[in-house]
C-alpha cells in the first residue's frame, strides 16, 4: 500500500503514540506501524484497540511492568550460551508479567467487559512458574546467588568464610602489635588482597609484599608475610566460587533454552499488547472513536486534525456519498489545506488500527492507496519549476493509481497561465473521475466551480470566511462554492470606493449572470447546510439517548436477575438455618423430657418456637400520619388487624379493642383508617373472630383427629401469650367433639378449670377454659 506519509505527517502521530508505550520494543514497534489495505485486517486492529480503550476506561490497562527486552538474551539461550544473572532476572520478570496479565484478564471477564478481539492474546500466554521457581531458588532479587544453589558453591563459600575469618584475626592482631609502624589502624585491600598501611620509613623492616603506595608516598600498603599463604588460599577459593556460580548459571540457562519457544511467544504477545494499549491510551487522550468501515461511504462527523491542539482545532464534517470528488475553493490561509491533510491523515490512521478524533456514528472506507500532492509553502511567484514539480507528482500518481484509492491535490493546476491551468485541472479531474477513486482538491479557479455544478458525482465545497471580521472561520461547507471576497475585503480595508466599483465593472473572471447564479446557490446551500447540521445533531443526540436507554434497561435487567439469584441463595440459607434450629430444639426437647424438672409450659413454649421457625414477621411502617383520637377505627400494625380506639392514655399510648381483646399500643403502632359510625351516644363494637393467639377456637366441621391437633396448638398459643381464659367452640352434633375436648382439658396440667358456655357465650356448644 502506498501512502504519502511525510506529506500527511503520519510519522508525527506515531511519535506521539510511542510515548504511551511502556516497553522498549513496544516503542520501536509503534514507529514501524504501517497502514493496511486489507479490510479484515483493519477491522481486527480497530476492534482490538476499541476493546483496550474500554478496558482502560472501565478498569485498567494491561500491566506491562517487568516486560523487559529479552530478544538478544533468548537468542543466546537458544544456541546454548550462558546467560548472565541480570538476564536470568529479566526472565523471572517476564514470567511475573505473564501472571499479572492473566490476573488482569480474569478481572476483565469478571467485570464482563468486551474482550472478544483481545482474548486470544491472553489465552495464548503460557505460565512458566516452574522456571521462575528454579531461578528464584538460586538467585535473589538483587542478583546474589544463594550458597545452597549447589553443593559445590556451599562448600567453597564455607571454606572461604573460614579462611577470611582466620586472616582477619591475624591482621587485627598485627594492627595492635605493629601500631607504631602503621599510618592507620585499618585493614584495606589492594589487588584483591588484604594489606596494612605501613609508614614509608618502615617499608624495608616490615616483612611482606608491597602492593601499592599512597599519593603522598608516606604510606605503603604491605601484605604481611604471614598472611600471604592465607591470601593465596582465599584467591583460589574466589576462582572456585566464580566457576561454581558459572555452572549454576549454565544450568539455569539450559532451562531457559528448554522453554525458549513459550518464552519467545509470551514476549511477543506482551509486546503486541503494549502496542495496542498505547494506541488505546492515545485514543483516550485525543477523544477518538472507532468509525464504521463501509465499502463506499465516507462520513467523518466533526473530524479534527489530531496534531492541532484541542483548544484551537476546528471540527469539520467531511462526507462522500453520491459524489466521489470534492472541489474546495476559498481564500488563502482559510483551512483548505488542513481539510486535505485531515482527510488523508485520518484515513491513514484508521488503516493503521488507530481510532480517530471524530464523533460517534462516523463512517469511512479502506483505501488501496493514499496519494497526496500538498504544497505548504505559499509564494507570490509561481515559477516553471513549481509547475513542473506538481505535474511530475501527478504523473507519478497516475502511474501507480488503482481503484478505490484516495487522491488529495492542493492547488490543482497552479503555477501557470490561469486559463491553461484551469483547462488542465479540468482535464486531470475528468481522467480521475474514470478511475473509481475518491478525490479532494483545492483551487482558486472559478471554472472548476462551474465544472462541479455540471457533474453529478462532483461537489463544490468552501471554507467559510467572516466578511465582518475579515477572518477565516476554518469551517468546511460541502455543497457551497467559495468566493475570493477580494473586492469586499479591499472595500472594508478602506480602498477608495471608486476603484472598487471600477474593478467590479471590468472583472473578466466571470460573467455577471454566472456570478449571480453562483452567489444565489451559495446562499441557498448555506441555509440548507445549517438545516442538515441541525438534523444531524438532533439525530445524533436521539441515537445517543436511545443507546443510553438500552444500556440502562440492560443494566436494570441484569441487576434484577442478580437480585433474584441473591434472593434464592438467601432463601436456601434461611431454610438450612431453620432446619438446624429445629434439630437443636428437638434435641433440647428430648433432654427436657428426660429431666425430672420437666414442665408442660416449657414444652408449650418450645412447640411454639418450632412453629414460628422461618416465619419471621416483616417490619411494617405506618403509611399515614393522621392524628388518632378516641372512637377512631385504626389498623394495629403489629397484628395487621383493625380495632376501635377506646380511650387516649398518657405518654402517647391508646387503649384499643380488637374483638373481645383490649390492649394498649403506642401511637407509632397504630394508623388511622376512618372515623367510627355513631349511633346515639355509644360506639358500636364489632366482635371479630381470631385465629392465632386469640380468645376462641372454632372446631365445628372438623374431623376428630384434626380437631385435637388444632386444640393442642390453640392451648399452646394461649399459654405462650399468657392468656387467662379461652373459648373452644365444638358445637352440639353427635357430641364426639365435645367429649374429646372435655377429656383433653381434664388431663392438661396447665388448665385450672373449665365450664360450659353461658347464655351469651354459646351454651353447651362452647367450653370455656381458665389457665393457671
Secondary structure, 3 states (H helix, E strand, C coil): CCECHHHHCHHHHHHHHHCCCCCHHHHHHHHCCCCCCCHHHHHHHHHHHHHHHHHHHHCCCCCCCCCCCCHHHHHHHHCCCCCCHHHHHHHHHHHHHHHHHHHHHHHHHHCCCCCCCCHHHHHCCCCCHHHHHHHHHHECCCCCECHHHCHHHHHHHHHHHHHHHHHHHHHHHHHHHCHHHEEEEEEEEECCEEEEEEEHHHCCCCCEEEEEECCCCCEEEEEEHHHHHHHHHHHHHHHHHHHHHHHHHHHHHHHHHHCHHHHHHHHHHHHHHHHHHHHHHHHHHCCCECCEEECCCEEEEEECCCCCCCCCCCCEEEEECCCCEEEEECCCCCCHHHHHHHHHHHHHHHHCCCCECCCCCCEEECCCCEEEECCCCCCCCCCHHHHHHHHHHHHHHHHHCCCCCEEEECCCCCCCCHHHHHHHHHHHHHHHHCCCCEEEEEECCHHHHHHHHHCCCEEEEEEEEECCCCEEEEEEEECCCCCCCHHHHHHHCCCCHHHHHHHHHHCCCCCHHHHHHHHHHHHHHHHHHHHHHHHHHHHHHHHHHHHHHHHHHHHHHHHHHHHHHHHHHHHHHHHHHHHHHHHHHHHHHHHHHHCCCCCHHHHHHHHHHHHHCCCCCCCCCCCCCCCCCCCEEEEECCCCEEEEEEEECHHHEEEEEECCEEEEEEHHHEEEEEECCEECCEECCCCCCCCCCCCEEECCCCCHHHHHHHHHHHHHHHHHCCCCEEEEECCCCCCHHHHHHHHHHHHCCCEEEEEECCCCCCHHHEEEEEEC
